Amino acid sequence: MKNNFKKILNILACPKCKGDLELKDNWFVCYQCKLKYPIKNEIPILLIEEAKELKSDER
Ligand SMILES: [Zn+2]
């Protein structure tokens, strides 16, 4: 599953800044926006409304 996500990482972009995302645990993380996007049922939810703010120790 994670290998599949690594393949699509290249074509995924943050919906807010269109920047690169990084896979971290079960989240896609945008370090520019300090947001993380959930993966639900193995589907990345790249919606700003669904994103959570990164905690300081995750930055
Ligand atoms: Zn972003």
N, CA, C, O and the ligand as a Tripos MOL2 file, in Angstrom:
@<TRIPOS>MOLECULE
protein
  237   235    60     0     0
PROTEIN
NO_CHARGES

@<TRIPOS>ATOM
      1 N           0.8430   -1.2070    0.0000 N.3       1 MET1
      2 CA          0.0000    0.0000    0.0000 C.3       1 MET1
      3 C           0.8640    1.2370    0.0000 C.2       1 MET1
      4 O           0.6360    2.1670   -0.7730 O.2       1 MET1
      5 N           1.8760    1.2440    0.8870 N.am      2 LYS2
      6 CA          2.7230    2.4330    0.9320 C.3       2 LYS2
      7 C           3.5360    2.5830   -0.3450 C.2       2 LYS2
      8 O           3.8190    3.6980   -0.7840 O.2       2 LYS2
      9 N           3.9060    1.4610   -0.9340 N.am      3 ASN3
     10 CA          4.6370    1.5440   -2.1880 C.3       3 ASN3
     11 C           3.7990    2.1920   -3.2730 C.2       3 ASN3
     12 O           4.3060    2.9630   -4.0880 O.2       3 ASN3
     13 N           2.5150    1.8750   -3.2770 N.am      4 ASN4
     14 CA          1.6400    2.5110   -4.2550 C.3       4 ASN4
     15 C           1.5740    4.0120   -4.0370 C.2       4 ASN4
     16 O           1.5730    4.7850   -4.9950 O.2       4 ASN4
     17 N           1.5180    4.4210   -2.7860 N.am      5 PHE5
     18 CA          1.4470    5.8530   -2.5150 C.3       5 PHE5
     19 C           2.7300    6.5440   -2.9220 C.2       5 PHE5
     20 O           2.7120    7.6880   -3.3750 O.2       5 PHE5
     21 N           3.8480    5.8460   -2.7600 N.am      6 LYS6
     22 CA          5.1060    6.4760   -3.1530 C.3       6 LYS6
     23 C           5.1350    6.7300   -4.6500 C.2       6 LYS6
     24 O           5.7080    7.7150   -5.1150 O.2       6 LYS6
     25 N           4.5150    5.8370   -5.3920 N.am      7 LYS7
     26 CA          4.4770    6.0370   -6.8410 C.3       7 LYS7
     27 C           3.6450    7.2550   -7.2080 C.2       7 LYS7
     28 O           4.0230    8.0190   -8.0960 O.2       7 LYS7
     29 N           2.5190    7.4440   -6.5350 N.am      8 ILE8
     30 CA          1.6610    8.5620   -6.9120 C.3       8 ILE8
     31 C           2.0760    9.8560   -6.2390 C.2       8 ILE8
     32 O           1.5490   10.9200   -6.5630 O.2       8 ILE8
     33 N           3.0070    9.7790   -5.3120 N.am      9 LEU9
     34 CA          3.4720   11.0110   -4.6570 C.3       9 LEU9
     35 C           3.9380   12.0330   -5.6780 C.2       9 LEU9
     36 O           3.7220   13.2340   -5.5150 O.2       9 LEU9
     37 N           4.5760   11.5480   -6.7300 N.am     10 ASN10
     38 CA          5.1330   12.4570   -7.7290 C.3      10 ASN10
     39 C           4.0600   13.2710   -8.4430 C.2      10 ASN10
     40 O           4.3150   14.3880   -8.8930 O.2      10 ASN10
     41 N           2.8520   12.7020   -8.5450 N.am     11 ILE11
     42 CA          1.8170   13.4190   -9.2910 C.3      11 ILE11
     43 C           0.8420   14.1370   -8.3680 C.2      11 ILE11
     44 O          -0.0220   14.8810   -8.8310 O.2      11 ILE11
     45 N           0.9770   13.9150   -7.0640 N.am     12 LEU12
     46 CA          0.0970   14.6090   -6.1240 C.3      12 LEU12
     47 C           0.6970   15.9520   -5.7390 C.2      12 LEU12
     48 O           1.9150   16.1020   -5.6390 O.2      12 LEU12
     49 N          -0.1690   16.9130   -5.5280 N.am     13 ALA13
     50 CA          0.2940   18.2220   -5.0820 C.3      13 ALA13
     51 C          -0.6480   18.7380   -4.0100 C.2      13 ALA13
     52 O          -1.8280   18.3910   -3.9790 O.2      13 ALA13
     53 N          -0.1170   19.5590   -3.1480 N.am     14 CYS14
     54 CA         -0.9320   20.1870   -2.1280 C.3      14 CYS14
     55 C          -2.0040   21.0510   -2.7850 C.2      14 CYS14
     56 O          -1.6820   21.8770   -3.6390 O.2      14 CYS14
     57 N          -3.2690   20.8800   -2.4070 N.am     15 PRO15
     58 CA         -4.3320   21.6710   -3.0310 C.3      15 PRO15
     59 C          -4.2450   23.1600   -2.7080 C.2      15 PRO15
     60 O          -4.8460   23.9890   -3.3920 O.2      15 PRO15
     61 N          -3.5000   23.4870   -1.6700 N.am     16 LYS16
     62 CA         -3.4130   24.8840   -1.2590 C.3      16 LYS16
     63 C          -2.2870   25.6190   -1.9880 C.2      16 LYS16
     64 O          -2.5040   26.6670   -2.5970 O.2      16 LYS16
     65 N          -1.0900   25.0530   -1.9140 N.am     17 CYS17
     66 CA          0.0600   25.7470   -2.4960 C.3      17 CYS17
     67 C           0.5840   25.0710   -3.7530 C.2      17 CYS17
     68 O           1.5050   25.5880   -4.3850 O.2      17 CYS17
     69 N           0.0230   23.9330   -4.1280 N.am     18 LYS18
     70 CA          0.4520   23.1500   -5.2940 C.3      18 LYS18
     71 C           1.8830   22.6420   -5.1380 C.2      18 LYS18
     72 O           2.5450   22.2900   -6.1140 O.2      18 LYS18
     73 N           2.3380   22.6140   -3.8970 N.am     19 GLY19
     74 CA          3.6970   22.1460   -3.6460 C.3      19 GLY19
     75 C           3.7540   20.6390   -3.4750 C.2      19 GLY19
     76 O           2.7380   19.9470   -3.5370 O.2      19 GLY19
     77 N           4.9480   20.1570   -3.2620 N.am     20 ASP20
     78 CA          5.1630   18.7250   -3.0910 C.3      20 ASP20
     79 C           4.6230   18.2500   -1.7510 C.2      20 ASP20
     80 O           4.6180   18.9870   -0.7640 O.2      20 ASP20
     81 N           4.1730   17.0110   -1.7390 N.am     21 LEU21
     82 CA          3.7070   16.3790   -0.5110 C.3      21 LEU21
     83 C           4.6810   15.2820   -0.1140 C.2      21 LEU21
     84 O           5.3580   14.6910   -0.9550 O.2      21 LEU21
     85 N           4.7360   15.0290    1.1730 N.am     22 GLU22
     86 CA          5.5300   13.9180    1.6740 C.3      22 GLU22
     87 C           4.6310   12.9410    2.4110 C.2      22 GLU22
     88 O           3.6970   13.3380    3.1080 O.2      22 GLU22
     89 N           4.9270   11.6660    2.2500 N.am     23 LEU23
     90 CA          4.1610   10.6320    2.9340 C.3      23 LEU23
     91 C           4.7400   10.4100    4.3160 C.2      23 LEU23
     92 O           5.9230   10.1070    4.4710 O.2      23 LEU23
     93 N           3.8870   10.5670    5.3170 N.am     24 LYS24
     94 CA          4.3440   10.3700    6.6790 C.3      24 LYS24
     95 C           3.2520    9.6230    7.4310 C.2      24 LYS24
     96 O           2.1520   10.1380    7.6320 O.2      24 LYS24
     97 N           3.5800    8.3790    7.8490 N.am     25 ASP25
     98 CA          2.5710    7.5130    8.4510 C.3      25 ASP25
     99 C           1.3430    7.4480    7.5440 C.2      25 ASP25
    100 O           1.4750    7.0940    6.3730 O.2      25 ASP25
    101 N           0.1780    7.7720    8.0400 N.am     26 ASN26
    102 CA         -1.0100    7.7000    7.1930 C.3      26 ASN26
    103 C          -1.4760    9.0780    6.7470 C.2      26 ASN26
    104 O          -2.6710    9.3300    6.5930 O.2      26 ASN26
    105 N          -0.5120    9.9580    6.5430 N.am     27 TRP27
    106 CA         -0.8420   11.3150    6.1330 C.3      27 TRP27
    107 C           0.0180   11.7330    4.9610 C.2      27 TRP27
    108 O           1.1480   11.2710    4.8020 O.2      27 TRP27
    109 N          -0.5240   12.6040    4.1510 N.am     28 PHE28
    110 CA          0.2850   13.3270    3.1780 C.3      28 PHE28
    111 C           0.5490   14.7060    3.7640 C.2      28 PHE28
    112 O          -0.3840   15.4390    4.0910 O.2      28 PHE28
    113 N           1.8060   15.0500    3.8920 N.am     29 VAL29
    114 CA          2.1790   16.2570    4.6150 C.3      29 VAL29
    115 C           2.6980   17.3110    3.6420 C.2      29 VAL29
    116 O           3.5030   17.0170    2.7570 O.2      29 VAL29
    117 N           2.2230   18.5470    3.8220 N.am     30 CYS30
    118 CA          2.7860   19.6960    3.1150 C.3      30 CYS30
    119 C           3.5050   20.5510    4.1540 C.2      30 CYS30
    120 O           2.8820   21.1540    5.0280 O.2      30 CYS30
    121 N           4.8240   20.5890    4.0380 N.am     31 TYR31
    122 CA          5.5910   21.3470    5.0340 C.3      31 TYR31
    123 C           5.5320   22.8440    4.7730 C.2      31 TYR31
    124 O           5.7610   23.6380    5.6850 O.2      31 TYR31
    125 N           5.2320   23.2370    3.5530 N.am     32 GLN32
    126 CA          5.0920   24.6640    3.2660 C.3      32 GLN32
    127 C           3.8690   25.2400    3.9820 C.2      32 GLN32
    128 O           3.9350   26.3200    4.5680 O.2      32 GLN32
    129 N           2.7600   24.5130    3.9290 N.am     33 CYS33
    130 CA          1.5090   24.9880    4.5370 C.3      33 CYS33
    131 C           1.3670   24.5420    5.9860 C.2      33 CYS33
    132 O           0.4660   24.9990    6.6890 O.2      33 CYS33
    133 N           2.2630   23.6420    6.4450 N.am     34 LYS34
    134 CA          2.1360   23.0440    7.7780 C.3      34 LYS34
    135 C           0.8070   22.3360    7.9390 C.2      34 LYS34
    136 O           0.1640   22.4130    8.9860 O.2      34 LYS34
    137 N           0.4040   21.6390    6.8760 N.am     35 LEU35
    138 CA         -0.8500   20.9020    6.9040 C.3      35 LEU35
    139 C          -0.5860   19.4440    6.5780 C.2      35 LEU35
    140 O           0.3680   19.1060    5.8770 O.2      35 LEU35
    141 N          -1.4570   18.5860    7.1030 N.am     36 LYS36
    142 CA         -1.3860   17.1820    6.7190 C.3      36 LYS36
    143 C          -2.7600   16.7140    6.2950 C.2      36 LYS36
    144 O          -3.7810   17.0550    6.8920 O.2      36 LYS36
    145 N          -2.7430   15.9160    5.2350 N.am     37 TYR37
    146 CA         -3.9830   15.4460    4.6200 C.3      37 TYR37
    147 C          -4.1710   13.9770    4.9250 C.2      37 TYR37
    148 O          -3.2340   13.1920    4.7740 O.2      37 TYR37
    149 N          -5.3610   13.5880    5.3500 N.am     38 PRO38
    150 CA         -5.5740   12.1950    5.7720 C.3      38 PRO38
    151 C          -5.6720   11.2380    4.5960 C.2      38 PRO38
    152 O          -5.9730   11.6300    3.4690 O.2      38 PRO38
    153 N          -5.4100    9.9740    4.8930 N.am     39 ILE39
    154 CA         -5.6550    8.8890    3.9470 C.3      39 ILE39
    155 C          -6.7560    8.0340    4.5410 C.2      39 ILE39
    156 O          -6.5740    7.3980    5.5790 O.2      39 ILE39
    157 N          -7.9010    8.0230    3.8740 N.am     40 LYS40
    158 CA         -9.0510    7.2840    4.3800 C.3      40 LYS40
    159 C          -9.3760    6.1460    3.4290 C.2      40 LYS40
    160 O          -9.5420    6.3530    2.2260 O.2      40 LYS40
    161 N          -9.4670    4.9360    3.9810 N.am     41 ASN41
    162 CA         -9.7520    3.7620    3.1490 C.3      41 ASN41
    163 C          -8.7960    3.6900    1.9730 C.2      41 ASN41
    164 O          -9.1900    3.3610    0.8540 O.2      41 ASN41
    165 N          -7.5270    4.0020    2.2410 N.am     42 GLU42
    166 CA         -6.4530    3.9500    1.2520 C.3      42 GLU42
    167 C          -6.6050    4.9700    0.1360 C.2      42 GLU42
    168 O          -5.9960    4.8410   -0.9260 O.2      42 GLU42
    169 N          -7.4250    5.9870    0.3880 N.am     43 ILE43
    170 CA         -7.5900    7.0560   -0.6000 C.3      43 ILE43
    171 C          -7.1130    8.3580    0.0240 C.2      43 ILE43
    172 O          -7.6270    8.7550    1.0700 O.2      43 ILE43
    173 N          -6.1640    9.0210   -0.5750 N.am     44 PRO44
    174 CA         -5.7250   10.3070   -0.0230 C.3      44 PRO44
    175 C          -6.8000   11.3800   -0.1930 C.2      44 PRO44
    176 O          -7.3270   11.5890   -1.2860 O.2      44 PRO44
    177 N          -7.1090   12.0470    0.9030 N.am     45 ILE45
    178 CA         -8.1350   13.0960    0.8730 C.3      45 ILE45
    179 C          -7.4150   14.4390    0.7990 C.2      45 ILE45
    180 O          -7.0640   15.0240    1.8230 O.2      45 ILE45
    181 N          -7.2030   14.9100   -0.4020 N.am     46 LEU46
    182 CA         -6.4410   16.1470   -0.5810 C.3      46 LEU46
    183 C          -7.3920   17.3370   -0.6490 C.2      46 LEU46
    184 O          -7.5360   17.9900   -1.6820 O.2      46 LEU46
    185 N          -8.0310   17.5940    0.4820 N.am     47 LEU47
    186 CA         -8.9530   18.7140    0.5810 C.3      47 LEU47
    187 C          -8.5040   19.5920    1.7400 C.2      47 LEU47
    188 O          -8.1840   19.0940    2.8190 O.2      47 LEU47
    189 N          -8.4830   20.8850    1.5140 N.am     48 ILE48
    190 CA         -8.0440   21.7990    2.5700 C.3      48 ILE48
    191 C          -8.9570   21.6660    3.7960 C.2      48 ILE48
    192 O          -8.4970   21.7770    4.9330 O.2      48 ILE48
    193 N         -10.2520   21.4290    3.5560 N.am     49 GLU49
    194 CA        -11.1950   21.3150    4.6880 C.3      49 GLU49
    195 C         -10.8940   20.0920    5.5510 C.2      49 GLU49
    196 O         -11.1900   20.0800    6.7460 O.2      49 GLU49
    197 N         -10.3070   19.0700    4.9430 N.am     50 GLU50
    198 CA        -10.0210   17.8280    5.6750 C.3      50 GLU50
    199 C          -8.6320   17.8420    6.2990 C.2      50 GLU50
    200 O          -8.2920   16.9500    7.0770 O.2      50 GLU50
    201 N          -7.8370   18.8340    5.9660 N.am     51 ALA51
    202 CA         -6.4470   18.8530    6.4430 C.3      51 ALA51
    203 C          -6.3880   19.2180    7.9120 C.2      51 ALA51
    204 O          -7.2540   19.9140    8.4430 O.2      51 ALA51
    205 N          -5.3160   18.7170    8.5640 N.am     52 LYS52
    206 CA         -5.0610   19.0770    9.9470 C.3      52 LYS52
    207 C          -3.7420   19.8320   10.0000 C.2      52 LYS52
    208 O          -2.8400   19.6050    9.1940 O.2      52 LYS52
    209 N          -3.6550   20.7300   10.9620 N.am     53 GLU53
    210 CA         -2.3960   21.4550   11.1350 C.3      53 GLU53
    211 C          -1.3470   20.5520   11.7170 C.2      53 GLU53
    212 O          -1.6380   19.7150   12.5720 O.2      53 GLU53
    213 N          -0.1180   20.7190   11.2540 N.am     54 LEU54
    214 CA          0.9940   19.9770   11.8410 C.3      54 LEU54
    215 C           1.2800   20.5220   13.2250 C.2      54 LEU54
    216 O           1.2560   21.7300   13.4580 O.2      54 LEU54
    217 N           1.5550   19.5930   14.1450 N.am     55 LYS55
    218 CA          1.9990   20.0550   15.4620 C.3      55 LYS55
    219 C           3.4510   20.4860   15.3560 C.2      55 LYS55
    220 O           4.1540   20.1410   14.4060 O.2      55 LYS55
    221 N           3.8770   21.2340   16.3360 N.am     56 SER56
    222 CA          5.2270   21.8060   16.2640 C.3      56 SER56
    223 C           6.2940   20.7270   16.1770 C.2      56 SER56
    224 O           7.3270   20.9300   15.5380 O.2      56 SER56
    225 N           6.0600   19.5760   16.8130 N.am     57 ASP57
    226 CA          7.0900   18.5450   16.7810 C.3      57 ASP57
    227 C           7.1040   17.7730   15.4700 C.2      57 ASP57
    228 O           7.9750   16.9280   15.2640 O.2      57 ASP57
    229 N           6.1680   18.0440   14.5950 N.am     58 GLU58
    230 CA          6.1330   17.3710   13.2970 C.3      58 GLU58
    231 C           6.7760   18.2350   12.2160 C.2      58 GLU58
    232 O           6.9690   17.7690   11.0930 O.2      58 GLU58
    233 N           7.1020   19.4570   12.5290 N.am     59 ARG59
    234 CA          7.6220   20.3650   11.5080 C.3      59 ARG59
    235 C           9.0830   20.1170   11.2120 C.2      59 ARG59
    236 O           9.6690   20.8020   10.3740 O.2      59 ARG59
    237 ZN          0.8300   23.3180    0.7280 Zn       60 ZN60
@<TRIPOS>BOND
     1     1     2 1
     2     2     3 1
     3     3     4 2
     4     3     5 am
     5     5     6 1
     6     6     7 1
     7     7     8 2
     8     7     9 am
     9     9    10 1
    10    10    11 1
    11    11    12 2
    12    11    13 am
    13    13    14 1
    14    14    15 1
    15    15    16 2
    16    15    17 am
    17    17    18 1
    18    18    19 1
    19    19    20 2
    20    19    21 am
    21    21    22 1
    22    22    23 1
    23    23    24 2
    24    23    25 am
    25    25    26 1
    26    26    27 1
    27    27    28 2
    28    27    29 am
    29    29    30 1
    30    30    31 1
    31    31    32 2
    32    31    33 am
    33    33    34 1
    34    34    35 1
    35    35    36 2
    36    35    37 am
    37    37    38 1
    38    38    39 1
    39    39    40 2
    40    39    41 am
    41    41    42 1
    42    42    43 1
    43    43    44 2
    44    43    45 am
    45    45    46 1
    46    46    47 1
    47    47    48 2
    48    47    49 am
    49    49    50 1
    50    50    51 1
    51    51    52 2
    52    51    53 am
    53    53    54 1
    54    54    55 1
    55    55    56 2
    56    55    57 am
    57    57    58 1
    58    58    59 1
    59    59    60 2
    60    59    61 am
    61    61    62 1
    62    62    63 1
    63    63    64 2
    64    63    65 am
    65    65    66 1
    66    66    67 1
    67    67    68 2
    68    67    69 am
    69    69    70 1
    70    70    71 1
    71    71    72 2
    72    71    73 am
    73    73    74 1
    74    74    75 1
    75    75    76 2
    76    75    77 am
    77    77    78 1
    78    78    79 1
    79    79    80 2
    80    79    81 am
    81    81    82 1
    82    82    83 1
    83    83    84 2
    84    83    85 am
    85    85    86 1
    86    86    87 1
    87    87    88 2
    88    87    89 am
    89    89    90 1
    90    90    91 1
    91    91    92 2
    92    91    93 am
    93    93    94 1
    94    94    95 1
    95    95    96 2
    96    95    97 am
    97    97    98 1
    98    98    99 1
    99    99   100 2
   100    99   101 am
   101   101   102 1
   102   102   103 1
   103   103   104 2
   104   103   105 am
   105   105   106 1
   106   106   107 1
   107   107   108 2
   108   107   109 am
   109   109   110 1
   110   110   111 1
   111   111   112 2
   112   111   113 am
   113   113   114 1
   114   114   115 1
   115   115   116 2
   116   115   117 am
   117   117   118 1
   118   118   119 1
   119   119   120 2
   120   119   121 am
   121   121   122 1
   122   122   123 1
   123   123   124 2
   124   123   125 am
   125   125   126 1
   126   126   127 1
   127   127   128 2
   128   127   129 am
   129   129   130 1
   130   130   131 1
   131   131   132 2
   132   131   133 am
   133   133   134 1
   134   134   135 1
   135   135   136 2
   136   135   137 am
   137   137   138 1
   138   138   139 1
   139   139   140 2
   140   139   141 am
   141   141   142 1
   142   142   143 1
   143   143   144 2
   144   143   145 am
   145   145   146 1
   146   146   147 1
   147   147   148 2
   148   147   149 am
   149   149   150 1
   150   150   151 1
   151   151   152 2
   152   151   153 am
   153   153   154 1
   154   154   155 1
   155   155   156 2
   156   155   157 am
   157   157   158 1
   158   158   159 1
   159   159   160 2
   160   159   161 am
   161   161   162 1
   162   162   163 1
   163   163   164 2
   164   163   165 am
   165   165   166 1
   166   166   167 1
   167   167   168 2
   168   167   169 am
   169   169   170 1
   170   170   171 1
   171   171   172 2
   172   171   173 am
   173   173   174 1
   174   174   175 1
   175   175   176 2
   176   175   177 am
   177   177   178 1
   178   178   179 1
   179   179   180 2
   180   179   181 am
   181   181   182 1
   182   182   183 1
   183   183   184 2
   184   183   185 am
   185   185   186 1
   186   186   187 1
   187   187   188 2
   188   187   189 am
   189   189   190 1
   190   190   191 1
   191   191   192 2
   192   191   193 am
   193   193   194 1
   194   194   195 1
   195   195   196 2
   196   195   197 am
   197   197   198 1
   198   198   199 1
   199   199   200 2
   200   199   201 am
   201   201   202 1
   202   202   203 1
   203   203   204 2
   204   203   205 am
   205   205   206 1
   206   206   207 1
   207   207   208 2
   208   207   209 am
   209   209   210 1
   210   210   211 1
   211   211   212 2
   212   211   213 am
   213   213   214 1
   214   214   215 1
   215   215   216 2
   216   215   217 am
   217   217   218 1
   218   218   219 1
   219   219   220 2
   220   219   221 am
   221   221   222 1
   222   222   223 1
   223   223   224 2
   224   223   225 am
   225   225   226 1
   226   226   227 1
   227   227   228 2
   228   227   229 am
   229   229   230 1
   230   230   231 1
   231   231   232 2
   232   231   233 am
   233   233   234 1
   234   234   235 1
   235   235   236 2
@<TRIPOS>SUBSTRUCTURE
     1 MET1         2 RESIDUE 1 A MET
     2 LYS2         6 RESIDUE 1 A LYS
     3 ASN3        10 RESIDUE 1 A ASN
     4 ASN4        14 RESIDUE 1 A ASN
     5 PHE5        18 RESIDUE 1 A PHE
     6 LYS6        22 RESIDUE 1 A LYS
     7 LYS7        26 RESIDUE 1 A LYS
     8 ILE8        30 RESIDUE 1 A ILE
     9 LEU9        34 RESIDUE 1 A LEU
    10 ASN10       38 RESIDUE 1 A ASN
    11 ILE11       42 RESIDUE 1 A ILE
    12 LEU12       46 RESIDUE 1 A LEU
    13 ALA13       50 RESIDUE 1 A ALA
    14 CYS14       54 RESIDUE 1 A CYS
    15 PRO15       58 RESIDUE 1 A PRO
    16 LYS16       62 RESIDUE 1 A LYS
    17 CYS17       66 RESIDUE 1 A CYS
    18 LYS18       70 RESIDUE 1 A LYS
    19 GLY19       74 RESIDUE 1 A GLY
    20 ASP20       78 RESIDUE 1 A ASP
    21 LEU21       82 RESIDUE 1 A LEU
    22 GLU22       86 RESIDUE 1 A GLU
    23 LEU23       90 RESIDUE 1 A LEU
    24 LYS24       94 RESIDUE 1 A LYS
    25 ASP25       98 RESIDUE 1 A ASP
    26 ASN26      102 RESIDUE 1 A ASN
    27 TRP27      106 RESIDUE 1 A TRP
    28 PHE28      110 RESIDUE 1 A PHE
    29 VAL29      114 RESIDUE 1 A VAL
    30 CYS30      118 RESIDUE 1 A CYS
    31 TYR31      122 RESIDUE 1 A TYR
    32 GLN32      126 RESIDUE 1 A GLN
    33 CYS33      130 RESIDUE 1 A CYS
    34 LYS34      134 RESIDUE 1 A LYS
    35 LEU35      138 RESIDUE 1 A LEU
    36 LYS36      142 RESIDUE 1 A LYS
    37 TYR37      146 RESIDUE 1 A TYR
    38 PRO38      150 RESIDUE 1 A PRO
    39 ILE39      154 RESIDUE 1 A ILE
    40 LYS40      158 RESIDUE 1 A LYS
    41 ASN41      162 RESIDUE 1 A ASN
    42 GLU42      166 RESIDUE 1 A GLU
    43 ILE43      170 RESIDUE 1 A ILE
    44 PRO44      174 RESIDUE 1 A PRO
    45 ILE45      178 RESIDUE 1 A ILE
    46 LEU46      182 RESIDUE 1 A LEU
    47 LEU47      186 RESIDUE 1 A LEU
    48 ILE48      190 RESIDUE 1 A ILE
    49 GLU49      194 RESIDUE 1 A GLU
    50 GLU50      198 RESIDUE 1 A GLU
    51 ALA51      202 RESIDUE 1 A ALA
    52 LYS52      206 RESIDUE 1 A LYS
    53 GLU53      210 RESIDUE 1 A GLU
    54 LEU54      214 RESIDUE 1 A LEU
    55 LYS55      218 RESIDUE 1 A LYS
    56 SER56      222 RESIDUE 1 A SER
    57 ASP57      226 RESIDUE 1 A ASP
    58 GLU58      230 RESIDUE 1 A GLU
    59 ARG59      234 RESIDUE 1 A ARG
    60 ZN60       237 GROUP 0 **** ****
